[in-house]
Amino acid sequence: MRVCLSAALFALLGWLASTAHAQSSMITGAVGKIYPSSTGAIYFQLKSDSCNAGNAYYTIAADSSALKIWYAMLLTSAESGAAVTVALPQATACGTTDNKPINYLYRNY
């Protein structure tokens, strides 16, 4: 019985890990441009971006609960020249000129 439960637990954990990994693409770079829109959304670009083509932006929705925190992180990262990492939804295609909503944003210190 314990062996079966252990095997089931490991299978579940493996599935969760693979699912979490498949949920987003990660792009890292220095902040190149930040554009707060009149709608309350934040648009930004990264320097030397391998994902966004042309004038496409990453977007933070106006109703995001992390909007103010991520905006502050973008501003301080832009000022210091530090890189940020953007996580995109899995279905987001790189190389297009479409704006891309983000899942989350972080910065290593």
C-alpha positions in Angstrom: 0.0 0.0 0.0 2.8 2.5 0.9 4.6 1.6 -2.3 1.6 2.3 -4.4 1.0 5.7 -2.6 4.7 6.6 -3.0 4.6 5.7 -6.7 1.4 7.7 -7.2 2.8 10.7 -5.3 6.0 10.7 -7.4 4.0 10.4 -10.6 1.8 13.3 -9.6 4.8 15.4 -8.7 6.5 14.6 -12.0 3.3 15.6 -13.9 3.0 18.9 -11.9 6.7 19.7 -12.6 6.3 19.1 -16.3 3.0 21.0 -16.5 4.5 24.0 -14.6 7.6 24.0 -16.9 5.4 24.0 -20.0 3.3 26.9 -18.9 5.6 29.7 -20.0 8.5 30.9 -22.0 11.2 33.0 -20.3 12.9 36.0 -21.8 15.6 38.0 -20.0 17.0 41.4 -20.9 17.6 45.0 -19.8 14.6 47.3 -19.9 14.6 49.4 -23.1 11.3 51.3 -23.0 8.4 51.6 -20.6 5.1 53.0 -21.7 2.2 53.6 -19.2 -1.0 53.9 -21.2 -4.0 56.0 -20.5 -6.0 52.8 -20.0 -3.8 52.0 -16.9 -1.9 49.1 -18.6 1.9 49.1 -18.7 3.7 48.3 -22.0 7.5 47.7 -22.0 10.3 46.5 -24.2 13.6 44.8 -23.5 16.9 45.7 -25.2 18.3 43.1 -27.6 15.0 41.1 -27.3 15.0 37.7 -29.0 11.2 37.4 -28.7 9.6 40.6 -29.7 9.9 41.8 -33.3 9.5 45.4 -34.5 7.6 47.6 -32.1 5.9 44.9 -30.1 5.6 45.3 -26.4 5.1 43.1 -23.4 2.0 44.1 -21.5 0.8 44.2 -17.9 -3.0 44.4 -17.7 -4.5 47.4 -15.9 -6.4 45.0 -13.6 -3.4 43.0 -12.6 -3.0 42.7 -8.9 0.8 43.0 -9.3 0.7 46.1 -11.6 2.3 48.6 -9.2 4.9 46.2 -8.0 6.0 45.2 -11.5 5.9 48.8 -12.7 8.2 49.8 -9.8 10.5 46.8 -10.6 10.6 47.9 -14.3 11.5 51.5 -13.3 14.3 50.5 -10.9 15.7 48.0 -13.3 15.7 50.5 -16.2 17.4 53.0 -14.0 20.1 50.6 -12.8 20.5 48.7 -16.1 19.7 45.4 -14.4 18.0 42.6 -16.4 14.5 41.4 -15.7 13.0 38.1 -16.7 9.6 38.0 -18.3 7.4 34.8 -18.3 5.0 34.5 -21.2 2.0 32.2 -21.5 2.9 29.0 -23.3 0.7 29.8 -26.4 2.6 33.1 -27.0 4.5 33.1 -30.2 7.9 34.8 -30.3 9.0 36.7 -33.4 5.6 38.2 -34.1 4.8 41.9 -34.0 1.9 41.4 -31.6 2.0 42.8 -28.1 2.4 40.0 -25.6 0.7 39.8 -22.2 3.0 38.4 -19.4 2.4 35.8 -16.8 4.9 37.3 -14.3 8.1 39.3 -14.1 11.1 39.0 -11.8 14.6 40.3 -11.2 17.6 38.4 -9.8 19.7 40.3 -7.2 
